[in-house]
Amino acid sequence: MAPAILDLSNLSRSLNEMLVLSALAEGSRHGYQLALDVEQMSGGLFGFKHGTLYPILHRLEAKKLIIGSWSDEGLRGRRKAYSLTDHGRAYAAELRDEWRAVMATLHRIIGERS
């Protein structure tokens, strides 16, 4: 079965979107905190640079998969926290299933060989 929403032609973008959506499934996050959480959850394997993360967040927001809300943090200034929309939650679940199928297929192909 071919993936319906996973963009196999651009795995890096799809992976980054999955990482962001998965982190936001745990609750609302500011961009910087989201980057820290992904890095921590992956044991440092995955990380976002400032120039990479915010375009991803803007793209997901434009697709109405996440929503951002501004808060006044006093001395820290205004910060934007992101959270999943209902559509984003459903999309993330479907994308997660497709990633699992792709990874299972990849593992089957490259599996352990003697």
Order of alpha helices (4+ residues) and beta strands (2+ residues): alpha-beta-alpha-alpha-beta-beta-alpha
